[in-house]
């Protein structure tokens, strides 16, 4: 049987639940009520990937400012600015409208940025991904985006 190509999360206990990691190229949607830790889980996934497994990642934000995210991350001992200076993570702050437009572009700046830095993982607000799946005008844009993203072997959480 061929070896599985897995992306480890580095999150205590989580890789055990996932049988040592997430299959490379999978898209994972984590849902939950406000305040249940979805953003924290995604940020930790990107942080640990970059700091422990040499897997650069993107953090895409819509409502939470990068300053607040960085401030909150410090409480967990995560130095996001240091990883960003080293080019191991990138924090992108945008709007839903700009993001939707980006998904519909053949020459996606988001994908270009990910490729430029060699990003293996990304985290996006789950509500945005869910809305994109359900929105009839952007289904094709999201499908194309996810298909292009999957070709790179990169992960979205």
N, C-alpha and C positions, 0 to 999 in steps of 0.2 A: 504494500500500500504506500503511495507517495506521501512524503512529509507535507504537513499542512503549513502554508505560509501565513503565519499569524502576526498580528500587531499586538504586543503586550500593552496593557494599560498602565501597569505599575501601581495601580490603586490596590491598597491592602485588601486582600480577600476577593477582589473582583475578578482577577485573572483565574483564580481557582474555580469560581462559579462559571466562568466562560471557557473552561477547559484549556487554560494557558493563554488565552487571548482571543482577539476578534479576527476572523479570516480577512486577509488583506483585500481591499476593494469593496468591502461591504459598506452599506449606508445604514446607520443605526439611528432610530428615532427614539428619544427618551422623553416620555410625557409625564406630567404631574402637575399638581396644583401650584399656585404661586408660593414660593418660599420653601419648596421641598428639596432644593439642591441641584436642580438640573444644570444651571450655569456652573455651579461649583464642580460638579462631576465632569462637565465638558472641559472646563479650564484645567482641572487636575489631569485629565487625560492628555491634553496638549502639553502641559507643563512637564509631566513625567516622561512623556515621549521625547521631548526635546532635551531634558536634563539627564535622563537615565539611559535612554536607548538611541540617542543621536538621530531622532526622527523629528525634523522641523515641523512646525504646525502653525495654522492660522486660527485666530479667534476673531469671529465676526460679531459685532455688537450693533444693536439698534436702539434700545432704550437705556441701557446701563452705560454710563460714560467710561472711557478707558481709565480715567483718574480714579473713579470709584472701584472699578474692577481691580486695579493695581493696589489700592489701599486695602481692599478686602482680602486680596491674595496674601499680603504681608502677614495677616493674622494666621495663615497656615504655614508661613515660612517660605513662601514662593516668591522669588525675586524675578518677576516678569520683565521689568525694565532691563535687567542684566542680560536675560536671554534675548530680548529684542535688540539690544546693542550688538550682541554677538551674531545676529542674523539667524537665530535658531527658532524664534517665533515672530509673528507679526500680528499686531492687534489692529483690526480695521473697524472704524466707527462710521456707519453710513445710515441711510434711511431705507425703509422698505421699498420706496419708489425707485431709488437708484439701484438697489439690489435687483429688483424685478427687471429693470432695463438691462442690467448687466447680464442677467441670465438669458436674455434674448439676443445678445450680441454674439456674432460668430467669433469675434476677436476679444473675448472676455478678459478684462484686466485682472479680475480675480484669479482666473486660471493661470494667466501669465505670471502674476505675482507668486502663486503657489509653485509654479514650475521654476521660476527664477531662484527661489530660495530652497527648492528641493523639498517642499512641504509634503509630508506623508499623512498628516491628519489636519482636520479643521473642525471647529465647533461653531454651530449656528444656533440661534434660538429655535427650539423645536416648534413653537407656535408658527414661526415663519415658514418652515418647511411644510408643516401640515397645511397651512393656508395655500401654499404654492401648489401642493398636490391637488387641492380641491378647487382651485380657481381655473375656470375654463379657458381664460385668455392666456394663462401662463403655463398650462400643462406641457405644451410643446417646448417652451423655453426651459422649464425645469427638467423635462425628460432629456433634452439635449445636453443641458448642463451636467446632469447626473451621469449620462452616458460618457461624456468627455472626461468627467472626473474619474469615473471607474477605469477608464483606459490608462490613467496614470498610476493606478494601483494605490491611490491615496484614499484616506478614510475621512468620513464626515461623522461627527458625533454631535 
